[in-house]
Amino acid sequence: MSKVQNFQISFKNDKLNSRWLDLIKIRDMCNLSIEEKRAEKMIGSSLEASIKIRLNKERFKIFKEIDFAELCITSNAQIEQSLDNEISAETLKAEGTKCPVCWKISVKPCLRHGT
């Protein structure tokens, strides 16, 4: 076995890979919801969106600390626990004022940039 193959095997982490595959699946559902609202001309960019994500109990426990607003490039994201096993996402138009620095829309002043 070459050093390159040995190096690659030493970084293999099935648990982390599975977690990222789930995150990508959730983000893809969010992106579909966002694109529907863009096609309807309800929002322009994804930063004009606020998303509500519903996850089953298991996924909710695993991902409740993830900042899906950052992952999905939206102004806001709420995560709720659902009773079914499906992942669902609902996109709403973000309410508030746009921060001139990060462009996120919020009712509250932007804590990151003081605006």
Backbone as ProteinMPNN parsed JSONL, in Angstrom:
{"seq_chain_A": "MSKVQNFQISFKNDKLNSRWLDLIKIRDMCNLSIEEKRAEKMIGSSLEASIKIRLNKERFKIFKEIDFAELCITSNAQIEQSLDNEISAETLKAEGTKCPVCWKISVKPCLRHGT", "coords_chain_A": {"N_chain_A": [[0.845, -1.166, 0.0], [0.566, 2.194, -0.85], [1.929, 5.296, 0.47], [0.166, 7.415, 0.063], [-2.375, 6.164, -0.213], [-2.563, 4.994, 2.328], [-2.601, 7.301, 3.892], [-5.055, 8.447, 3.072], [-6.883, 6.504, 3.966], [-6.531, 6.702, 6.704], [-7.939, 8.978, 7.325], [-10.556, 8.365, 6.985], [-13.894, 8.515, 7.948], [-16.703, 7.247, 8.734], [-18.973, 7.915, 10.249], [-18.933, 10.73, 10.371], [-19.073, 11.253, 7.647], [-21.626, 10.227, 7.063], [-23.178, 11.982, 8.569], [-22.698, 14.422, 7.199], [-23.808, 13.755, 4.724], [-26.511, 13.607, 5.417], [-26.9, 16.296, 6.21], [-26.513, 17.565, 3.751], [-28.675, 16.503, 2.342], [-30.817, 17.678, 3.743], [-30.243, 20.387, 3.283], [-30.562, 20.411, 0.494], [-33.348, 19.977, 0.29], [-34.225, 22.359, 1.425], [-33.185, 24.172, -0.43], [-34.727, 23.504, -2.696], [-37.246, 24.367, -1.846], [-36.729, 27.11, -1.524], [-36.086, 27.815, -4.187], [-38.575, 27.402, -5.414], [-40.041, 29.549, -4.363], [-38.568, 31.636, -5.401], [-39.087, 31.289, -8.121], [-41.77, 31.929, -8.106], [-41.545, 34.591, -7.738], [-41.653, 35.635, -5.208], [-39.49, 35.986, -3.585], [-36.178, 37.284, -4.163], [-33.179, 36.854, -3.938], [-31.632, 34.159, -2.04], [-31.087, 35.174, 0.455], [-33.231, 36.711, 1.058], [-34.959, 35.041, 2.167], [-36.633, 33.198, 4.745], [-36.489, 30.226, 6.404], [-38.38, 27.347, 7.401], [-37.705, 24.392, 8.868], [-38.536, 21.024, 9.099], [-37.879, 18.211, 10.982], [-37.49, 14.726, 11.721], [-37.608, 13.119, 14.994], [-35.101, 11.912, 15.616], [-33.256, 13.095, 13.746], [-33.686, 15.744, 14.47], [-32.596, 15.865, 17.077], [-29.9, 15.425, 16.459], [-29.232, 17.537, 14.736], [-30.089, 19.971, 15.833], [-28.471, 22.027, 16.738], [-27.226, 23.053, 14.538], [-26.491, 25.754, 12.38], [-28.624, 26.469, 10.208], [-29.349, 28.664, 8.692], [-26.94, 29.765, 7.901], [-25.852, 27.563, 6.517], [-27.674, 27.247, 4.424], [-27.677, 29.699, 3.288], [-29.532, 31.804, 4.012], [-31.625, 34.343, 5.527], [-32.753, 33.622, 7.923], [-33.441, 30.718, 9.886], [-35.532, 28.224, 11.114], [-35.846, 25.376, 13.139], [-37.887, 22.626, 13.521], [-39.376, 19.924, 15.306], [-40.812, 17.099, 13.827], [-43.513, 14.722, 13.555], [-43.519, 12.794, 11.623], [-41.401, 10.883, 9.346], [-40.31, 12.295, 7.328], [-38.335, 14.851, 5.712], [-38.949, 18.226, 5.667], [-39.326, 21.489, 4.241], [-40.172, 24.864, 4.479], [-40.468, 27.895, 2.847], [-40.423, 31.286, 3.607], [-40.936, 34.81, 3.148], [-38.383, 36.787, 4.371], [-38.629, 38.971, 7.144], [-38.144, 42.382, 8.04], [-35.257, 44.5, 8.252], [-32.561, 44.949, 5.973], [-29.224, 44.156, 6.674], [-26.515, 46.226, 5.96], [-23.983, 45.178, 5.767], [-23.788, 42.269, 6.007], [-26.022, 41.563, 4.594], [-28.162, 40.102, 5.494], [-31.578, 39.769, 6.436], [-33.471, 41.064, 9.05], [-35.648, 41.508, 11.866], [-34.628, 42.412, 14.205], [-31.763, 44.423, 15.194], [-28.637, 43.822, 13.491], [-26.519, 41.735, 15.121], [-23.939, 40.971, 14.617], [-22.713, 42.98, 13.184], [-23.467, 45.358, 14.256], [-25.479, 46.889, 13.131]], "CA_chain_A": [[0.0, 0.0, 0.0], [1.381, 3.406, -0.926], [1.731, 6.26, 1.55], [-1.026, 8.205, -0.246], [-3.545, 5.361, 0.13], [-2.575, 4.873, 3.778], [-2.99, 8.615, 4.375], [-6.486, 8.602, 2.817], [-7.604, 5.572, 4.829], [-6.455, 7.175, 8.086], [-8.905, 10.058, 7.503], [-11.9, 7.859, 6.74], [-14.755, 8.648, 9.12], [-18.044, 6.931, 8.23], [-19.982, 8.646, 11.023], [-18.9, 12.116, 9.901], [-19.561, 11.235, 6.266], [-23.073, 10.037, 7.129], [-23.741, 13.249, 9.077], [-22.67, 15.4, 6.121], [-24.781, 13.356, 3.709], [-27.811, 14.049, 5.934], [-26.937, 17.756, 6.12], [-26.68, 17.914, 2.339], [-30.057, 16.158, 1.995], [-31.659, 18.721, 4.333], [-29.985, 21.625, 2.532], [-31.186, 20.266, -0.829], [-34.79, 20.204, 0.47], [-34.372, 23.8, 1.639], [-32.929, 24.842, -1.706], [-35.902, 23.301, -3.547], [-38.282, 25.26, -1.344], [-36.299, 28.482, -1.856], [-36.21, 28.007, -5.639], [-40.01, 27.533, -5.721], [-40.443, 30.925, -4.031], [-37.903, 32.52, -6.373], [-39.836, 31.148, -9.376], [-43.027, 32.655, -7.893], [-41.154, 35.994, -7.564], [-41.898, 36.057, -3.828], [-38.173, 36.441, -3.121], [-35.157, 37.358, -5.203], [-32.053, 36.012, -3.522], [-31.917, 33.291, -0.894], [-30.991, 35.965, 1.678], [-34.551, 37.276, 1.32], [-35.777, 33.924, 2.663], [-36.62, 32.642, 6.09], [-36.966, 28.861, 6.194], [-38.799, 26.499, 8.513], [-37.304, 23.022, 8.56], [-39.125, 20.027, 9.993], [-37.081, 16.989, 11.011], [-37.973, 13.723, 12.68], [-37.017, 13.223, 16.332], [-33.681, 11.539, 15.574], [-32.5, 14.155, 13.065], [-33.811, 16.968, 15.26], [-31.602, 15.772, 18.148], [-28.555, 15.496, 15.887], [-28.966, 18.774, 13.991], [-30.726, 21.153, 16.406], [-27.477, 23.074, 16.966], [-26.663, 23.498, 13.258], [-26.986, 27.044, 11.891], [-29.092, 26.232, 8.842], [-29.361, 29.936, 7.961], [-25.611, 29.851, 7.276], [-25.688, 26.45, 5.576], [-28.56, 27.433, 3.267], [-27.512, 31.09, 2.869], [-30.787, 32.509, 4.189], [-31.565, 35.294, 6.638], [-33.208, 33.006, 9.16], [-33.876, 29.322, 9.777], [-36.087, 27.626, 12.322], [-35.927, 23.921, 13.048], [-38.957, 22.074, 14.34], [-39.463, 18.462, 15.312], [-42.063, 16.605, 13.262], [-43.859, 13.363, 13.963], [-43.259, 11.842, 10.543], [-39.992, 10.618, 9.056], [-39.916, 13.103, 6.176], [-37.705, 16.154, 5.869], [-39.697, 19.217, 4.901], [-38.872, 22.863, 4.384], [-41.103, 25.881, 4.014], [-39.787, 29.169, 2.68], [-41.209, 32.503, 3.785], [-40.154, 36.018, 2.906], [-37.809, 37.308, 5.618], [-39.168, 40.268, 7.54], [-37.227, 43.268, 8.734], [-34.36, 45.384, 7.516], [-31.335, 44.294, 5.503], [-27.942, 44.648, 7.188], [-25.698, 46.634, 4.814], [-22.71, 44.461, 5.754], [-23.95, 40.846, 5.692], [-27.21, 41.498, 3.734], [-29.237, 39.315, 6.093], [-32.752, 40.552, 6.796], [-33.909, 40.726, 10.393], [-36.433, 42.504, 12.588], [-33.705, 42.926, 15.212], [-30.486, 44.909, 14.641], [-27.633, 42.8, 13.24], [-25.593, 41.666, 16.246], [-22.568, 40.759, 14.124], [-22.145, 44.183, 12.585], [-23.926, 46.528, 14.982], [-26.369, 47.737, 12.325]], "C_chain_A": [[0.897, 1.238, 0.0], [1.058, 4.337, 0.241], [0.468, 7.093, 1.323], [-2.282, 7.424, 0.138], [-3.674, 5.222, 1.643], [-3.042, 6.18, 4.419], [-4.502, 8.805, 4.218], [-7.317, 7.701, 3.73], [-7.613, 6.087, 6.271], [-7.452, 8.298, 8.362], [-10.342, 9.616, 7.266], [-12.705, 7.919, 8.038], [-16.198, 8.468, 8.645], [-19.134, 7.702, 8.953], [-20.068, 10.107, 10.566], [-19.435, 12.21, 8.472], [-21.084, 11.101, 6.235], [-23.767, 11.318, 7.601], [-23.793, 14.302, 7.969], [-23.634, 15.036, 5.0], [-26.191, 13.758, 4.134], [-27.947, 15.569, 5.843], [-27.167, 18.221, 4.684], [-28.105, 17.619, 1.878], [-31.018, 17.229, 2.516], [-31.481, 20.021, 3.561], [-30.621, 21.57, 1.154], [-32.696, 20.49, -0.763], [-35.068, 21.698, 0.656], [-34.185, 24.56, 0.328], [-34.09, 24.677, -2.674], [-37.023, 24.25, -3.136], [-37.97, 26.713, -1.69], [-36.495, 28.75, -3.339], [-37.666, 28.115, -6.082], [-40.467, 28.969, -5.475], [-39.758, 31.94, -4.948], [-38.648, 32.48, -7.702], [-41.173, 31.889, -9.297], [-42.797, 34.157, -7.721], [-41.494, 36.537, -6.166], [-40.61, 36.596, -3.206], [-37.251, 36.533, -4.332], [-34.013, 36.416, -4.852], [-32.449, 35.166, -2.327], [-31.818, 34.052, 0.428], [-32.293, 36.7, 1.991], [-35.478, 36.229, 1.931], [-35.567, 33.666, 4.142], [-37.194, 31.238, 5.934], [-37.36, 28.194, 7.506], [-38.512, 25.069, 8.091], [-37.932, 22.093, 9.586], [-38.349, 18.722, 9.84], [-37.695, 16.002, 11.989], [-37.172, 13.834, 13.974], [-35.515, 12.949, 16.327], [-32.839, 12.635, 14.925], [-32.551, 15.461, 13.852], [-32.768, 16.979, 16.378], [-30.185, 15.988, 17.617], [-28.241, 16.894, 15.357], [-29.544, 20.043, 14.606], [-29.748, 22.307, 16.643], [-26.854, 23.619, 15.675], [-27.293, 24.832, 12.863], [-27.374, 26.879, 10.425], [-29.214, 27.525, 8.044], [-28.016, 30.127, 7.246], [-25.442, 28.776, 6.206], [-26.488, 26.673, 4.295], [-28.5, 28.846, 2.696], [-28.86, 31.806, 2.852], [-30.638, 33.475, 5.36], [-31.928, 34.657, 7.969], [-33.585, 31.554, 8.877], [-34.373, 28.85, 11.134], [-36.174, 26.126, 12.101], [-36.993, 23.453, 14.018], [-38.915, 20.562, 14.259], [-40.82, 18.059, 14.752], [-42.294, 15.167, 13.721], [-43.573, 12.344, 12.873], [-41.758, 11.757, 10.265], [-39.46, 11.473, 7.904], [-39.184, 14.371, 6.605], [-38.563, 17.117, 5.066], [-39.154, 20.604, 5.197], [-39.918, 23.785, 3.787], [-40.353, 27.201, 3.957], [-40.784, 30.31, 2.801], [-40.325, 33.689, 3.451], [-39.673, 36.545, 4.256], [-38.363, 38.701, 5.889], [-38.1, 41.075, 8.243], [-36.424, 44.12, 7.781], [-33.092, 44.641, 7.147], [-30.108, 44.959, 6.116], [-27.078, 45.034, 5.979], [-24.357, 45.895, 4.709], [-22.906, 43.007, 5.31], [-25.159, 40.569, 4.786], [-28.317, 40.611, 4.279], [-30.35, 40.256, 6.548], [-33.233, 40.089, 8.157], [-34.73, 41.862, 10.981], [-35.55, 43.187, 13.629], [-32.452, 43.481, 14.537], [-29.486, 43.754, 14.498], [-26.601, 42.823, 14.365], [-24.143, 41.523, 15.798], [-21.916, 42.06, 13.697], [-22.627, 45.467, 13.239], [-24.826, 47.446, 14.165], [-27.799, 47.287, 12.431]], "O_chain_A": [[1.865, 1.316, 0.757], [0.039, 4.178, 0.912], [-0.224, 7.439, 2.28], [-3.177, 7.99, 0.765], [-4.776, 5.321, 2.181], [-3.801, 6.157, 5.389], [-5.16, 9.278, 5.145], [-8.367, 8.124, 4.215], [-8.606, 5.919, 6.979], [-7.781, 8.549, 9.521], [-11.255, 10.437, 7.343], [-12.263, 7.442, 9.083], [-16.836, 9.425, 8.206], [-20.12, 8.104, 8.335], [-21.162, 10.645, 10.397], [-20.166, 13.142, 8.136], [-21.752, 11.789, 5.463], [-24.822, 11.685, 7.083], [-24.799, 14.993, 7.81], [-24.222, 15.926, 4.385], [-26.983, 14.203, 3.302], [-28.996, 16.074, 5.443], [-27.926, 19.159, 4.44], [-28.682, 18.391, 1.113], [-31.933, 17.639, 1.802], [-32.462, 20.683, 3.222], [-31.164, 22.57, 0.685], [-33.268, 21.12, -1.654], [-36.032, 22.23, 0.107], [-34.942, 25.481, 0.021], [-34.413, 25.613, -3.405], [-37.669, 24.863, -3.986], [-38.858, 27.459, -2.104], [-37.015, 29.801, -3.713], [-37.966, 28.845, -7.027], [-41.196, 29.539, -6.286], [-40.324, 32.995, -5.235], [-38.824, 33.515, -8.345], [-41.653, 32.416, -10.301], [-43.756, 34.914, -7.573], [-41.607, 37.748, -5.972], [-40.634, 37.534, -2.408], [-37.511, 35.942, -5.38], [-33.9, 35.321, -5.403], [-33.467, 35.418, -1.681], [-32.403, 33.626, 1.424], [-32.44, 37.254, 3.08], [-36.65, 36.506, 2.183], [-34.491, 33.883, 4.699], [-38.284, 31.08, 5.384], [-36.769, 28.435, 8.559], [-39.021, 24.597, 7.074], [-37.867, 22.343, 10.79], [-38.182, 18.199, 8.738], [-38.34, 16.392, 12.962], [-36.177, 14.557, 14.038], [-34.747, 13.672, 16.961], [-31.828, 13.057, 15.485], [-31.567, 16.2, 13.894], [-32.121, 18.002, 16.603], [-29.371, 16.657, 18.255], [-27.121, 17.382, 15.508], [-29.5, 21.098, 13.973], [-30.175, 23.458, 16.74], [-26.045, 24.546, 15.72], [-28.503, 25.011, 13.001], [-26.57, 27.114, 9.523], [-29.184, 27.479, 6.814], [-27.976, 30.599, 6.11], [-24.944, 29.054, 5.115], [-26.03, 26.327, 3.206], [-29.195, 29.155, 1.728], [-29.281, 32.343, 1.827], [-29.65, 33.431, 6.092], [-31.466, 35.099, 9.022], [-33.995, 31.21, 7.768], [-33.723, 29.051, 12.16], [-36.528, 25.664, 11.017], [-37.0, 23.835, 15.188], [-38.47, 19.993, 13.262], [-41.851, 18.603, 15.146], [-41.384, 14.496, 14.208], [-43.402, 11.159, 13.161], [-40.957, 12.468, 10.872], [-38.285, 11.378, 7.551], [-39.385, 14.889, 7.704], [-38.871, 16.851, 3.904], [-38.596, 20.856, 6.265], [-40.475, 23.514, 2.723], [-39.678, 27.579, 4.915], [-41.846, 30.3, 2.178], [-39.099, 33.581, 3.471], [-40.471, 36.725, 5.176], [-38.541, 39.503, 4.972], [-37.255, 40.529, 8.953], [-36.847, 44.419, 6.665], [-32.605, 43.805, 7.909], [-29.972, 46.182, 6.08], [-26.93, 44.23, 5.059], [-23.679, 45.977, 3.685], [-22.273, 42.559, 4.354], [-25.301, 39.461, 4.268], [-29.316, 40.387, 3.596], [-30.1, 41.38, 6.984], [-33.388, 38.893, 8.403], [-34.534, 43.029, 10.639], [-35.7, 44.377, 13.904], [-32.109, 43.062, 13.432], [-29.496, 42.819, 15.299], [-25.891, 43.813, 14.542], [-23.225, 41.911, 16.52], [-20.703, 42.226, 13.832], [-22.235, 46.557, 12.821], [-24.933, 48.637, 14.458], [-28.682, 47.887, 11.818]]}, "name": "protein", "num_of_chains": 1, "seq": "MSKVQNFQISFKNDKLNSRWLDLIKIRDMCNLSIEEKRAEKMIGSSLEASIKIRLNKERFKIFKEIDFAELCITSNAQIEQSLDNEISAETLKAEGTKCPVCWKISVKPCLRHGT"}
